[in-house]
Amino acid sequence: MNQTVLMSGADYFDDKSAINALMNDQISVDIEAAQREHAAIRSALESAGIKVIKIDPPSGCQDGVYTANWALVKNGKALMSRLPNTRKPEEEYAQKILKQQDLEIIKLPENVKCFSGQGDALPCGDIVFTQSPYRTSIEAHEHLKELGFKQIFALQTKPSRNFLGLPKINKITGWPDSPTYDIDLAIAVLKFPSENSKGLIAYCPDVFKKSSQKILEKFNEVDKIIVSKHETLQAFALNLVSNGETVIMNSGAPEFHKNLESHSLKVIALDLPELKKGGGSIRCTTLTI
């Protein structure tokens, strides 16, 4: 799992267009620091034996560092994303790049308003964890079957709320928002299931709606690590990459770190404060191909 990933760069990284609940356009970004963090992620991945294909970031795109949102890839096919308004220029660029990787391009029909690619669709073997409605329309879920997934878990995390207790709408995208707007902030796949062993996932029940909590509780094809809300939201603990043996994760989540090691996983923890300002981290910057 996650043997080869695609990474771009932090050359144009910024948070001036606050398109998710974790961004603050009043806090400036240090691009040089973000570039160093991005390089540290690449180095950690390669040290774990993961092949990194490095491509240039799309020119002028503040979120172009987050390649995970470009598509979902499986079985030589790439189901292309449908991104928020300010990220639209990335779509054509992403398609060109993935064609160059000899992937079959699948485009969603017009009735699918949004799809956040791998950010909102995490494979676990032939199973995929996805959600709606923040960055992925429920209409996108059925198209995941075109990649060969046999089981789709449709989940939902809790929304951001305003002072009246109503779900917040992002001022820039016009879409509903959540601190876990993409599911890769709320759940992580650590080991795929196999004929001889169960898989392993980690997730934070507290950020999911009750209906989704029940779905995950009843799912017994994998073992589970429970992660606290604090480590999930403050440390971006679940926004990680695992190849089944080594986990590259954010620092600041000591309990989760300890639990990973208790499952015989090697852990590489990175400090990535600049990239977090964009509302994403390690998993967001890597598209598995």
C-alpha positions as CSV (number, residue, x, y, z in Angstrom):
1,M,0.0,0.0,0.0
2,N,1.1,3.5,-0.8
3,Q,4.2,2.2,-2.7
4,T,4.2,5.2,-5.1
5,V,3.0,8.7,-4.5
6,L,2.9,11.9,-6.5
7,M,4.0,15.2,-4.9
8,S,4.2,18.7,-6.3
9,G,5.6,21.6,-4.3
10,A,4.9,24.5,-2.0
11,D,6.2,27.2,-4.3
12,Y,2.8,29.0,-4.4
13,F,1.5,27.9,-1.1
14,D,-0.7,30.5,0.8
15,D,-3.8,30.8,2.9
16,K,-5.2,34.0,1.5
17,S,-8.3,32.3,0.2
18,A,-9.6,30.5,3.3
19,I,-11.5,27.7,1.6
20,N,-11.8,25.5,4.6
21,A,-12.5,25.8,8.3
22,L,-8.9,25.3,9.3
23,M,-7.5,28.2,7.3
24,N,-7.1,31.7,8.7
25,D,-6.3,34.4,6.1
26,Q,-5.1,36.7,8.8
27,I,-2.1,34.5,9.6
28,S,0.7,34.8,7.1
29,V,2.5,31.9,5.5
30,D,6.3,31.4,5.4
31,I,6.8,29.8,2.0
32,E,10.5,28.9,2.6
33,A,9.5,27.1,5.8
34,A,6.6,25.4,3.9
35,Q,9.1,24.2,1.2
36,R,11.4,22.8,3.9
37,E,8.5,20.9,5.5
38,H,7.4,19.6,2.1
39,A,11.0,18.4,1.5
40,A,11.0,16.7,4.9
41,I,7.8,14.8,4.0
42,R,9.4,13.6,0.8
43,S,12.6,12.6,2.6
44,A,10.6,10.6,5.2
45,L,8.6,8.8,2.6
46,E,11.6,7.8,0.6
47,S,13.4,6.6,3.8
48,A,10.4,4.3,4.3
49,G,10.9,2.8,0.9
50,I,8.0,4.8,-0.8
51,K,8.7,6.0,-4.3
52,V,8.0,9.7,-4.7
53,I,7.3,11.1,-8.2
54,K,8.0,14.8,-7.9
55,I,6.3,17.2,-10.3
56,D,6.2,21.0,-10.6
57,P,3.2,22.6,-8.7
58,P,0.5,24.3,-10.8
59,S,1.5,27.9,-11.3
60,G,-0.1,30.4,-9.0
61,C,-2.3,27.8,-7.2
62,Q,-2.1,28.3,-3.4
63,D,-3.5,24.8,-2.7
64,G,-1.6,23.0,-5.5
65,V,0.7,21.4,-3.0
66,Y,-2.2,19.2,-1.9
67,T,-2.1,16.6,-4.7
68,A,-4.3,14.1,-2.8
69,N,-7.3,16.2,-3.9
70,W,-6.6,15.8,-7.6
71,A,-8.0,12.3,-8.1
72,L,-8.5,8.8,-6.7
73,V,-6.3,6.2,-8.3
74,K,-6.8,2.5,-8.4
75,N,-6.2,-0.3,-10.9
76,G,-4.5,2.0,-13.4
77,K,-7.5,4.4,-13.5
78,A,-7.8,7.9,-12.1
79,L,-11.2,9.2,-11.1
80,M,-10.7,13.0,-11.4
81,S,-11.8,15.4,-8.7
82,R,-14.1,18.4,-8.9
83,L,-12.6,21.0,-6.7
84,P,-13.8,24.3,-5.0
85,N,-13.9,27.5,-7.1
86,T,-10.4,28.8,-6.3
87,R,-8.9,25.4,-7.1
88,K,-10.5,24.9,-10.5
89,P,-7.2,25.8,-12.4
90,E,-5.7,22.7,-10.8
91,E,-8.1,20.3,-12.5
92,E,-6.8,20.5,-16.0
93,Y,-3.2,20.5,-14.8
94,A,-3.9,17.4,-12.7
95,Q,-5.4,15.6,-15.7
96,K,-2.4,16.3,-17.8
97,I,0.0,15.1,-15.1
98,L,-1.9,11.8,-14.5
99,K,-2.1,11.1,-18.2
100,Q,1.6,11.4,-18.3
101,Q,1.7,8.6,-15.7
102,D,-0.2,6.4,-18.2
103,L,-3.4,6.3,-16.1
104,E,-6.8,6.0,-17.7
105,I,-8.7,9.2,-17.0
106,I,-12.3,9.0,-15.7
107,K,-14.3,12.2,-15.5
108,L,-17.3,12.6,-13.3
109,P,-20.7,13.6,-14.9
110,E,-21.9,17.1,-14.6
111,N,-24.5,16.3,-12.0
112,V,-21.6,15.6,-9.5
113,K,-21.0,19.0,-7.9
114,C,-17.8,18.1,-6.0
115,F,-15.3,15.4,-5.3
116,S,-12.2,15.8,-3.3
117,G,-10.3,12.9,-4.7
118,Q,-8.2,10.7,-2.3
119,G,-8.7,13.4,0.4
120,D,-12.3,12.3,0.7
121,A,-12.0,8.6,-0.4
122,L,-9.5,6.5,1.5
123,P,-8.9,3.0,0.1
124,C,-8.6,0.0,2.5
125,G,-7.9,-2.8,0.0
126,D,-11.2,-3.2,-2.0
127,I,-13.0,-1.1,0.6
128,V,-13.2,2.7,0.5
129,F,-14.1,5.2,3.2
130,T,-15.7,8.3,1.9
131,Q,-18.0,11.1,3.1
132,S,-20.3,13.9,2.0
133,P,-21.3,16.7,1.8
134,Y,-18.4,19.1,2.5
135,R,-16.1,18.4,-0.4
136,T,-17.7,15.4,-2.0
137,S,-21.3,15.1,-3.3
138,I,-23.1,11.9,-2.4
139,E,-23.6,11.4,-6.2
140,A,-19.9,10.8,-6.5
141,H,-19.9,7.7,-4.3
142,E,-21.4,5.3,-6.9
143,H,-18.6,6.3,-9.4
144,L,-16.0,4.9,-7.0
145,K,-17.2,1.4,-8.1
146,E,-15.7,2.2,-11.6
147,L,-12.2,1.9,-9.9
148,G,-13.1,-1.6,-8.7
149,F,-14.0,-1.0,-5.1
150,K,-16.4,-3.7,-3.7
151,Q,-17.6,-1.9,-0.6
152,I,-18.2,1.8,0.0
153,F,-18.5,3.2,3.5
154,A,-20.4,6.5,3.2
155,L,-19.6,8.5,6.4
156,Q,-20.0,12.0,7.7
157,T,-18.1,14.1,10.2
158,K,-19.6,16.9,12.2
159,P,-20.0,20.3,10.6
160,S,-18.7,23.6,11.7
161,R,-21.4,25.7,13.4
162,N,-22.1,29.4,13.7
163,F,-23.1,31.3,16.9
164,L,-26.7,30.1,16.3
165,G,-25.7,26.5,16.2
166,L,-26.4,26.2,12.5
167,P,-24.0,24.6,10.0
168,K,-21.5,27.1,8.6
169,I,-21.2,27.8,4.9
170,N,-17.7,28.8,3.8
171,K,-17.7,32.4,2.5
172,I,-15.5,31.6,-0.5
173,T,-16.6,28.2,-1.7
174,G,-20.3,28.6,-0.8
175,W,-20.1,25.0,0.5
176,P,-20.8,23.6,4.0
177,D,-17.7,23.4,6.1
178,S,-16.2,21.2,8.9
179,P,-12.9,21.0,10.8
180,T,-12.7,17.6,9.2
181,Y,-13.9,18.7,5.8
182,D,-11.9,15.9,4.1
183,I,-12.1,12.4,5.6
184,D,-8.4,12.0,5.6
185,L,-8.4,14.3,8.6
186,A,-10.7,12.0,10.6
187,I,-9.6,8.5,9.6
188,A,-6.3,6.8,8.5
189,V,-5.7,3.4,6.9
190,L,-2.6,1.8,8.4
191,K,-2.7,-1.7,7.0
192,F,-4.8,-3.3,4.3
193,P,-6.8,-6.5,5.1
194,S,-5.4,-9.7,3.6
195,E,-6.3,-13.4,3.4
196,N,-4.2,-14.0,6.5
197,S,-4.8,-10.9,8.6
198,K,-7.2,-8.2,9.4
199,G,-6.4,-4.6,8.3
200,L,-5.8,-1.8,10.7
201,I,-7.3,1.7,10.8
202,A,-7.3,4.6,13.2
203,Y,-10.1,7.1,13.6
204,C,-11.6,9.7,15.9
205,P,-15.2,8.8,16.9
206,D,-15.7,12.2,18.4
207,V,-15.5,14.0,15.0
208,F,-18.1,11.8,13.3
209,K,-21.8,12.0,13.5
210,K,-23.5,9.3,15.5
211,S,-24.7,7.4,12.5
212,S,-21.2,7.2,11.2
213,Q,-19.8,6.2,14.6
214,K,-22.2,3.2,14.6
215,I,-21.1,2.2,11.1
216,L,-17.4,2.2,12.1
217,E,-18.1,0.4,15.4
218,K,-19.8,-2.5,13.5
219,F,-17.1,-2.8,10.9
220,N,-15.1,-5.8,12.0
221,E,-12.8,-6.5,9.0
222,V,-10.1,-4.4,10.5
223,D,-8.6,-3.7,13.9
224,K,-9.0,-0.1,15.1
225,I,-7.0,2.4,17.0
226,I,-9.1,5.2,18.6
227,V,-7.6,8.7,18.5
228,S,-8.5,11.6,20.7
229,K,-10.3,14.7,19.4
230,H,-7.4,16.8,20.6
231,E,-4.7,14.9,18.8
232,T,-7.0,14.7,15.7
233,L,-7.8,18.4,15.4
234,Q,-4.7,20.0,17.0
235,A,-1.9,17.7,15.7
236,F,-3.6,16.5,12.4
237,A,-2.7,13.1,13.8
238,L,-4.7,11.1,11.3
239,N,-3.4,13.0,8.2
240,L,-0.6,10.5,7.6
241,V,0.8,8.0,5.1
242,S,1.4,4.4,6.0
243,N,2.9,1.6,3.8
244,G,1.8,-1.0,6.3
245,E,5.2,-1.0,8.0
246,T,6.2,2.6,8.5
247,V,3.9,5.5,9.4
248,I,4.8,9.1,8.5
249,M,2.8,11.3,10.7
250,N,2.7,14.7,12.4
251,S,4.4,15.3,15.8
252,G,2.3,16.4,18.7
253,A,0.2,13.2,19.1
254,P,2.1,11.2,21.7
255,E,-0.8,8.8,22.6
256,F,-1.4,7.9,19.0
257,H,2.3,7.6,18.4
258,K,2.6,5.1,21.2
259,N,-0.4,3.1,20.0
260,L,1.1,2.8,16.5
261,E,4.3,1.4,18.0
262,S,2.3,-1.1,20.0
263,H,1.0,-2.5,16.7
264,S,4.6,-3.0,15.5
265,L,4.6,0.0,13.2
266,K,7.7,2.1,12.8
267,V,6.8,5.8,13.2
268,I,8.5,8.9,11.7
269,A,7.0,12.0,13.2
270,L,7.4,15.4,11.5
271,D,6.8,19.0,12.7
272,L,4.9,20.8,10.0
273,P,3.3,24.0,11.3
274,E,3.4,25.9,8.0
275,L,1.6,23.3,5.8
276,K,-1.1,22.9,8.5
277,K,-2.0,26.6,7.9
278,G,-3.6,25.4,4.6
279,G,-5.8,22.9,6.4
280,G,-3.8,19.9,5.3
281,S,-0.6,17.9,6.0
282,I,1.2,14.7,5.0
283,R,-1.7,12.7,3.5
284,C,-2.9,15.8,1.7
285,T,0.4,16.4,-0.1
286,T,0.7,12.9,-1.5
287,L,-1.5,11.2,-4.1
288,T,-1.1,7.5,-4.2
289,I,-0.8,6.2,-7.8
